[in-house]
Amino acid sequence: MQKQSGGNLAKWTVAGIVLIAAAAAFSFLMVRPNIEEKRRLEAVRDELKLRVAAESAEVDDINNRCARFKDDKDFVEHEARRNHRISPGETEFIFDAPE
């Protein structure tokens, strides 16, 4: 009897090892696509962070220009002249470009 229960123990041990190996392989196959997707999403996130930083800098620049419109009369006049605006009573001369 001793020999028979030792044989059963060996069979159960081998079956347990095979089951654990199969579970590990299955887990690896299920996790690997998730790891690749995580890496892809991290790359997208990093790109979006760079775009957000650039857009934030542009927003800060626009906010600074808006503040200058409120406070800096010379800046307002400069921008108006740049956009071909004239003050009341002024005459605007527009010249054709030479051909």
Secondary structure, DSSP 4 states (H G I P E B T S, - for coil): -HHHHHHHHHHHHHHHHHHHHHHHHHHHHHHHHHHHHHHHHHHHHHHHHHHHHHHHHHHHHHHHHHHHHHH-HHHHHHHHHHTT---TT------PPP-
